[in-house]
């Protein structure tokens, strides 16, 4: 079986989100790339349907990780190129928008290293947009339990799909608004 829709159990969805264990999507031996493609489609659909401000945080984290990874790759390429010219590494740097010429090889590498620091500056900008981590973390079981209490009925945590989870989230939000307006 392969989970290709948001009928995937929400506990499995959030475990994949936390661990990047894409193997949880299938028991059919699909390749890692196939599983990543399926996951990206699922996550994109989840993001579209979710009204959660945390989605923006996830996008910021993605951008942050991308910039840090790009910085590391560029610095490693430069360090390797300092010991000798390599077409593949030069092609990589050029594909990232950097200029490397044989005439000004050493100077170009130094310039690229300085320019790569801009990636860290941009990463720090994204990092500052993220909320500070709190020590208390909630897992999906805690969230589903609180939804059960607020809505007044028991949920079988293992069988709640992502679709149902999003619906429950809306119900909880509406019930809280109703309670606030009645007490307001």
C-alpha positions in Angstrom: 0.0 0.0 0.0 1.2 3.5 -0.8 -0.2 6.6 0.9 -0.8 9.0 -2.0 -3.6 11.1 -0.5 -4.3 13.0 2.7 -6.2 9.9 3.8 -2.9 9.0 5.3 -3.1 8.6 9.1 -2.2 11.9 10.7 0.2 10.2 13.1 2.1 8.8 10.2 2.1 12.1 8.4 3.5 14.0 11.4 6.1 11.2 12.0 7.3 11.7 8.4 7.3 15.4 8.9 9.5 15.1 12.0 11.8 12.3 10.9 11.9 12.5 7.1 11.4 8.7 7.0 9.7 8.5 3.7 9.6 4.7 3.9 6.5 5.1 6.1 4.6 6.1 2.9 4.8 2.7 1.4 5.4 -1.0 2.0 5.9 -1.6 -1.7 9.6 -0.9 -2.0 9.5 2.3 -4.0 12.7 4.2 -4.5 13.7 7.1 -2.3 13.1 9.6 -5.1 9.6 8.2 -5.8 8.8 8.5 -2.1 10.1 12.0 -1.9 7.9 13.0 -4.8 4.9 11.5 -3.2 5.7 13.2 0.1 6.2 16.6 -1.6 2.8 16.3 -3.3 1.2 15.3 0.0 2.8 18.1 1.9 2.0 20.7 -0.7 -1.7 19.6 -0.6 -1.6 19.7 3.2 -0.1 23.3 3.1 -2.9 24.4 0.7 -5.6 23.0 3.0 -4.1 24.1 6.3 -4.8 27.5 7.5 -2.0 27.2 10.1 0.5 30.1 10.5 3.1 27.4 11.1 3.2 26.7 7.4 5.0 30.0 7.0 7.4 28.8 9.7 8.1 25.6 7.8 8.7 27.6 4.6 11.1 29.8 6.5 12.9 26.7 7.9 13.2 25.3 4.4 14.7 28.5 3.1 17.0 28.7 6.0 18.2 25.1 5.6 18.6 25.6 1.8 20.8 28.7 2.3 23.0 27.0 5.0 23.4 23.9 2.8 24.3 26.0 -0.2 26.8 28.0 1.8 28.4 24.7 3.0 28.5 23.3 -0.5 30.2 26.4 -1.9 32.7 26.6 0.9 33.6 22.9 0.5 33.9 23.4 -3.3 36.2 26.4 -2.7 38.4 24.5 -0.2 38.7 21.6 -2.7 39.5 23.9 -5.6 42.3 25.6 -3.6 44.2 22.3 -3.9 43.7 22.0 -7.6 41.4 22.8 -10.5 38.4 20.5 -11.0 35.9 21.0 -13.8 33.0 19.5 -11.9 33.4 21.8 -8.9 34.0 24.8 -11.2 30.8 23.9 -13.1 28.9 23.6 -9.8 30.1 27.1 -8.7 29.1 28.5 -12.1 25.7 26.9 -11.9 25.2 28.7 -8.6 26.0 32.0 -10.3 29.6 32.5 -9.4 32.4 33.4 -11.8 35.5 31.3 -11.9 38.1 32.0 -14.6 41.5 30.4 -15.0 43.1 33.8 -15.4 42.1 35.0 -11.9 41.5 31.6 -10.3 42.8 32.3 -6.8 41.2 35.8 -6.7 37.9 34.4 -8.0 37.9 31.8 -5.3 38.4 34.4 -2.6 35.7 36.6 -4.0 33.3 33.7 -4.1 34.1 32.8 -0.5 33.3 36.4 0.5 30.1 36.4 -1.5 29.1 33.1 0.1 29.0 34.9 3.4 26.0 36.7 2.1 24.2 33.4 2.2 24.8 33.2 5.9 23.6 36.8 6.4 20.4 35.9 4.5 20.1 32.7 6.6 20.3 34.7 9.8 17.6 37.0 8.5 15.3 34.0 8.1 16.4 32.6 11.4 15.4 35.8 13.2 11.9 35.4 11.7 11.4 32.1 13.5 9.9 32.0 17.0 12.1 31.0 19.8 12.0 27.3 20.7 10.0 26.5 23.8 11.1 23.6 26.0 7.6 22.2 26.0 6.9 20.4 22.7 3.6 18.8 21.7 3.3 15.8 19.6 0.3 14.8 17.4 -1.0 12.6 20.2 -1.2 15.5 22.6 -2.9 17.7 19.9 -5.5 15.0 19.1 -6.1 14.4 22.8 -6.8 18.1 23.4 -9.1 18.1 20.4 -11.0 15.2 21.9 -11.5 17.1 25.2 -12.5 20.3 23.5 -15.0 18.6 21.1 -16.3 16.2 23.7 -15.8 12.9 21.9 -13.1 10.3 21.8 -10.8 10.0 18.8 -9.0 6.9 17.7 -5.6 8.6 17.2 -4.2 6.0 14.9 -7.2 6.1 12.4 -7.5 9.9 12.1 -6.6 10.9 8.5 -4.9 14.2 7.7 -8.2 15.3 6.1 -10.1 14.6 9.3 -7.4 16.3 11.3 -7.8 19.5 9.3 -11.5 19.3 9.8 -11.1 18.7 13.5 -8.8 21.7 13.7 -11.5 23.9 12.1 -14.1 22.5 14.5 -11.9 23.3 17.5 -11.2 26.8 16.2 -14.9 27.4 15.7 -15.8 26.0 19.1 -13.2 28.2 20.8 -14.6 31.3 18.9 -18.1 30.4 20.0 -17.1 30.0 23.6 -15.1 33.3 23.6 -18.1 35.1 22.1 -20.5 33.6 24.6 -18.2 34.6 27.5 -17.1 37.9 25.9 
